[in-house]
Amino acid sequence: MSDPRGESPINPIPPLVLAIFVVMCGIEVVFQLGTRGLMGGPAGVGWRTGAIMDYGFQGQFPAYMVETGQWRPEFLLRFVSYPFVHGSFTQAAFAGVMLLALGKYVGEVMAPLSVFILFVLCTIGGAVAMWALAQPDAWMYGAFPPVYGLIGAFTYLLWVRLGVMGAPQMMAFRLIAVLAGIQVVFGLIFGFAQDWPGDLGGFVTGLFFAPVLAPGGFAALMEKLRKRD
């Protein structure tokens, strides 16, 4: 057994999640400097818009590849590049804080590599949902779809924990219910965001893959379900 005196009372953030956060922050800092004319000269003002155009996601890109059979690398890149480009400092800040908080919680249970794989899968899942459900010309950018994926994983882990405790497991869905409610209220007041399918796709992907990536994997989930029969 390990000596508990040598263990930190605070679980660290998974290093790959921290690396993603640092990259996101670095890109946002460059955009802020460009907007203020401190980097890049007059061209720096348009860096954010240019990055969204080059790395953001639209359903028309995969639709084009399917229709023509041309699997263009720059279009495939958009499935995983859009979380690193945000529309504003506020969006980047909120997404970054949620990424760290949820990444830390999920990382307390899952291995660091599993958390990273989950982030990538939820990023792709958000893009696929956007392609399937949104208008072809609707843009999606920012890290909220994979963040919602981590919320999906958080929901599953909390669902398992509540089951062990004998508490009502539906309580695990309170966080996503609150967030969905907030989005509905803001949507009714200000109009619904065009990229909501990405958030939904990220959440569903995280909820689906969390049992596979959690300790014990799919076999542990099957054993748990058998005991309930």
One Martini backbone bead per residue (centre of mass of N, CA, C, O) as a GRO file, in nm:
protein
  229
    1MET     BB    1   0.099   0.034   0.017
    2SER     BB    2   0.057   0.358   0.014
    3ASP     BB    3   0.156   0.661   0.130
    4PRO     BB    4  -0.063   0.914   0.216
    5ARG     BB    5   0.154   1.143   0.268
    6GLY     BB    6   0.239   1.142  -0.059
    7GLU     BB    7  -0.043   1.252  -0.122
    8SER     BB    8  -0.255   1.445  -0.286
    9PRO     BB    9  -0.559   1.606  -0.206
   10ILE     BB   10  -0.536   1.691  -0.516
   11ASN     BB   11  -0.640   1.624  -0.815
   12PRO     BB   12  -0.520   1.628  -1.110
   13ILE     BB   13  -0.509   1.738  -1.415
   14PRO     BB   14  -0.510   1.615  -1.702
   15PRO     BB   15  -0.253   1.676  -1.914
   16LEU     BB   16  -0.412   1.680  -2.186
   17VAL     BB   17  -0.624   1.883  -2.093
   18LEU     BB   18  -0.424   2.105  -2.023
   19ALA     BB   19  -0.311   2.127  -2.310
   20ILE     BB   20  -0.572   2.215  -2.445
   21PHE     BB   21  -0.607   2.471  -2.277
   22VAL     BB   22  -0.343   2.610  -2.361
   23VAL     BB   23  -0.404   2.625  -2.662
   24MET     BB   24  -0.663   2.788  -2.640
   25CYS     BB   25  -0.533   3.030  -2.496
   26GLY     BB   26  -0.319   3.098  -2.708
   27ILE     BB   27  -0.515   3.163  -2.937
   28GLU     BB   28  -0.674   3.387  -2.787
   29VAL     BB   29  -0.436   3.575  -2.741
   30VAL     BB   30  -0.378   3.627  -3.038
   31PHE     BB   31  -0.652   3.753  -3.101
   32GLN     BB   32  -0.634   3.986  -2.897
   33LEU     BB   33  -0.377   4.115  -3.014
   34GLY     BB   34  -0.490   4.157  -3.299
   35THR     BB   35  -0.737   4.335  -3.227
   36ARG     BB   36  -0.533   4.557  -3.078
   37GLY     BB   37  -0.265   4.582  -3.268
   38LEU     BB   38  -0.011   4.399  -3.130
   39MET     BB   39  -0.054   4.197  -3.383
   40GLY     BB   40  -0.016   4.190  -3.738
   41GLY     BB   41  -0.162   4.434  -3.766
   42PRO     BB   42  -0.432   4.481  -3.963
   43ALA     BB   43  -0.468   4.164  -4.000
   44GLY     BB   44  -0.527   4.083  -3.696
   45VAL     BB   45  -0.835   4.153  -3.686
   46GLY     BB   46  -0.903   3.886  -3.889
   47TRP     BB   47  -0.816   3.616  -3.751
   48ARG     BB   48  -1.074   3.496  -3.633
   49THR     BB   49  -1.239   3.478  -3.892
   50GLY     BB   50  -1.033   3.310  -4.050
   51ALA     BB   51  -1.029   3.065  -3.853
   52ILE     BB   52  -1.324   2.991  -3.882
   53MET     BB   53  -1.314   2.941  -4.189
   54ASP     BB   54  -1.071   2.718  -4.166
   55TYR     BB   55  -1.178   2.546  -3.871
   56GLY     BB   56  -1.455   2.532  -3.886
   57PHE     BB   57  -1.797   2.404  -3.889
   58GLN     BB   58  -1.976   2.239  -4.162
   59GLY     BB   59  -2.199   2.034  -4.327
   60GLN     BB   60  -2.092   2.087  -4.625
   61PHE     BB   61  -1.823   1.936  -4.613
   62PRO     BB   62  -1.913   1.636  -4.584
   63ALA     BB   63  -2.120   1.648  -4.811
   64TYR     BB   64  -1.915   1.689  -5.036
   65MET     BB   65  -1.753   1.426  -4.993
   66VAL     BB   66  -1.987   1.230  -5.041
   67GLU     BB   67  -2.078   1.333  -5.326
   68THR     BB   68  -1.765   1.317  -5.458
   69GLY     BB   69  -1.537   1.132  -5.303
   70GLN     BB   70  -1.365   1.367  -5.158
   71TRP     BB   71  -1.110   1.333  -4.907
   72ARG     BB   72  -1.036   1.613  -4.756
   73PRO     BB   73  -0.819   1.712  -4.516
   74GLU     BB   74  -0.938   2.004  -4.451
   75PHE     BB   75  -1.220   1.880  -4.380
   76LEU     BB   76  -1.145   1.667  -4.167
   77LEU     BB   77  -1.015   1.865  -3.963
   78ARG     BB   78  -1.287   2.003  -3.866
   79PHE     BB   79  -1.375   1.772  -3.663
   80VAL     BB   80  -1.113   1.879  -3.454
   81SER     BB   81  -1.065   2.211  -3.472
   82TYR     BB   82  -1.310   2.388  -3.361
   83PRO     BB   83  -1.245   2.406  -3.038
   84PHE     BB   84  -0.992   2.627  -3.087
   85VAL     BB   85  -1.226   2.825  -3.194
   86HIS     BB   86  -1.350   3.139  -3.099
   87GLY     BB   87  -1.581   3.412  -3.099
   88SER     BB   88  -1.479   3.481  -2.798
   89PHE     BB   89  -1.365   3.537  -2.489
   90THR     BB   90  -1.610   3.433  -2.332
   91GLN     BB   91  -1.631   3.156  -2.464
   92ALA     BB   92  -1.343   3.064  -2.390
   93ALA     BB   93  -1.366   3.092  -2.082
   94PHE     BB   94  -1.603   2.903  -2.025
   95ALA     BB   95  -1.489   2.652  -2.168
   96GLY     BB   96  -1.225   2.633  -2.003
   97VAL     BB   97  -1.344   2.600  -1.720
   98MET     BB   98  -1.517   2.347  -1.783
   99LEU     BB   99  -1.287   2.168  -1.878
  100LEU     BB  100  -1.131   2.159  -1.611
  101ALA     BB  101  -1.354   2.063  -1.419
  102LEU     BB  102  -1.445   1.805  -1.577
  103GLY     BB  103  -1.165   1.682  -1.626
  104LYS     BB  104  -1.105   1.638  -1.326
  105TYR     BB  105  -1.343   1.458  -1.250
  106VAL     BB  106  -1.308   1.237  -1.465
  107GLY     BB  107  -0.995   1.195  -1.388
  108GLU     BB  108  -1.061   1.049  -1.109
  109VAL     BB  109  -1.147   0.778  -1.282
  110MET     BB  110  -0.999   0.819  -1.536
  111ALA     BB  111  -0.770   0.802  -1.753
  112PRO     BB  112  -0.602   1.035  -1.921
  113LEU     BB  113  -0.633   0.902  -2.204
  114SER     BB  114  -0.942   0.864  -2.185
  115VAL     BB  115  -1.013   1.164  -2.171
  116PHE     BB  116  -0.893   1.236  -2.445
  117ILE     BB  117  -1.058   1.041  -2.616
  118LEU     BB  118  -1.328   1.160  -2.533
  119PHE     BB  119  -1.283   1.440  -2.651
  120VAL     BB  120  -1.251   1.349  -2.945
  121LEU     BB  121  -1.519   1.196  -2.978
  122CYS     BB  122  -1.701   1.444  -2.903
  123THR     BB  123  -1.608   1.623  -3.129
  124ILE     BB  124  -1.707   1.437  -3.355
  125GLY     BB  125  -2.000   1.402  -3.256
  126GLY     BB  126  -2.076   1.701  -3.287
  127ALA     BB  127  -2.027   1.715  -3.594
  128VAL     BB  128  -2.224   1.495  -3.682
  129ALA     BB  129  -2.477   1.630  -3.563
  130MET     BB  130  -2.452   1.889  -3.727
  131TRP     BB  131  -2.479   1.752  -4.002
  132ALA     BB  132  -2.763   1.610  -3.944
  133LEU     BB  133  -2.938   1.875  -3.798
  134ALA     BB  134  -2.828   2.111  -3.946
  135GLN     BB  135  -2.762   2.352  -4.133
  136PRO     BB  136  -2.522   2.364  -4.376
  137ASP     BB  137  -2.451   2.691  -4.300
  138ALA     BB  138  -2.384   2.624  -4.013
  139TRP     BB  139  -2.186   2.722  -3.756
  140MET     BB  140  -1.902   2.569  -3.572
  141TYR     BB  141  -1.752   2.677  -3.257
  142GLY     BB  142  -1.585   2.556  -3.007
  143ALA     BB  143  -1.575   2.358  -2.685
  144PHE     BB  144  -1.871   2.262  -2.604
  145PRO     BB  145  -1.915   1.977  -2.717
  146PRO     BB  146  -1.687   1.831  -2.546
  147VAL     BB  147  -1.792   1.937  -2.277
  148TYR     BB  148  -2.062   1.787  -2.300
  149GLY     BB  149  -1.921   1.515  -2.302
  150LEU     BB  150  -1.818   1.538  -2.008
  151ILE     BB  151  -2.103   1.554  -1.896
  152GLY     BB  152  -2.181   1.271  -1.984
  153ALA     BB  153  -1.966   1.129  -1.812
  154PHE     BB  154  -2.051   1.251  -1.543
  155THR     BB  155  -2.334   1.129  -1.545
  156TYR     BB  156  -2.250   0.834  -1.540
  157LEU     BB  157  -2.072   0.838  -1.283
  158LEU     BB  158  -2.303   0.941  -1.101
  159TRP     BB  159  -2.498   0.710  -1.154
  160VAL     BB  160  -2.320   0.492  -1.029
  161ARG     BB  161  -2.281   0.620  -0.748
  162LEU     BB  162  -2.583   0.631  -0.672
  163GLY     BB  163  -2.626   0.326  -0.690
  164VAL     BB  164  -2.431   0.250  -0.462
  165MET     BB  165  -2.590   0.443  -0.249
  166GLY     BB  166  -2.912   0.424  -0.316
  167ALA     BB  167  -2.983   0.650  -0.500
  168PRO     BB  168  -3.130   0.845  -0.720
  169GLN     BB  169  -3.021   0.832  -1.054
  170MET     BB  170  -3.165   1.084  -1.188
  171MET     BB  171  -2.979   1.300  -1.050
  172ALA     BB  172  -2.750   1.290  -1.271
  173PHE     BB  173  -2.936   1.490  -1.475
  174ARG     BB  174  -2.932   1.783  -1.357
  175LEU     BB  175  -2.716   1.938  -1.512
  176ILE     BB  176  -2.832   1.904  -1.802
  177ALA     BB  177  -3.109   2.021  -1.732
  178VAL     BB  178  -3.015   2.303  -1.655
  179LEU     BB  179  -2.867   2.373  -1.921
  180ALA     BB  180  -3.111   2.329  -2.104
  181GLY     BB  181  -3.292   2.539  -1.970
  182ILE     BB  182  -3.112   2.783  -2.027
  183GLN     BB  183  -3.116   2.755  -2.335
  184VAL     BB  184  -3.420   2.790  -2.369
  185VAL     BB  185  -3.449   3.069  -2.245
  186PHE     BB  186  -3.245   3.213  -2.434
  187GLY     BB  187  -3.387   3.124  -2.696
  188LEU     BB  188  -3.659   3.274  -2.644
  189ILE     BB  189  -3.520   3.558  -2.624
  190PHE     BB  190  -3.259   3.542  -2.855
  191GLY     BB  191  -3.237   3.276  -2.977
  192PHE     BB  192  -3.134   3.001  -3.130
  193ALA     BB  193  -2.870   2.824  -3.173
  194GLN     BB  194  -2.726   2.661  -3.448
  195ASP     BB  195  -2.521   2.462  -3.257
  196TRP     BB  196  -2.691   2.260  -3.073
  197PRO     BB  197  -2.624   1.977  -3.197
  198GLY     BB  198  -2.332   1.965  -3.087
  199ASP     BB  199  -2.401   1.944  -2.788
  200LEU     BB  200  -2.574   1.691  -2.810
  201GLY     BB  201  -2.360   1.508  -2.943
  202GLY     BB  202  -2.152   1.527  -2.716
  203PHE     BB  203  -2.322   1.413  -2.486
  204VAL     BB  204  -2.399   1.139  -2.610
  205THR     BB  205  -2.110   1.042  -2.655
  206GLY     BB  206  -2.020   1.050  -2.358
  207LEU     BB  207  -2.242   0.860  -2.250
  208PHE     BB  208  -2.162   0.613  -2.435
  209PHE     BB  209  -1.831   0.597  -2.375
  210ALA     BB  210  -1.787   0.588  -2.068
  211PRO     BB  211  -1.819   0.276  -2.011
  212VAL     BB  212  -1.566   0.201  -2.186
  213LEU     BB  213  -1.346   0.408  -2.038
  214ALA     BB  214  -1.392   0.302  -1.784
  215PRO     BB  215  -1.324   0.118  -1.533
  216GLY     BB  216  -1.360  -0.206  -1.688
  217GLY     BB  217  -1.557  -0.119  -1.886
  218PHE     BB  218  -1.798  -0.296  -2.046
  219ALA     BB  219  -1.795  -0.538  -1.852
  220ALA     BB  220  -1.878  -0.383  -1.597
  221LEU     BB  221  -2.151  -0.292  -1.704
  222MET     BB  222  -2.272  -0.574  -1.758
  223GLU     BB  223  -2.252  -0.674  -1.466
  224LYS     BB  224  -2.438  -0.459  -1.348
  225LEU     BB  225  -2.690  -0.532  -1.520
  226ARG     BB  226  -2.718  -0.828  -1.427
  227LYS     BB  227  -2.771  -0.758  -1.121
  228ARG     BB  228  -3.056  -0.614  -1.198
  229ASP     BB  229  -3.216  -0.879  -1.310
   0.00000   0.00000   0.00000
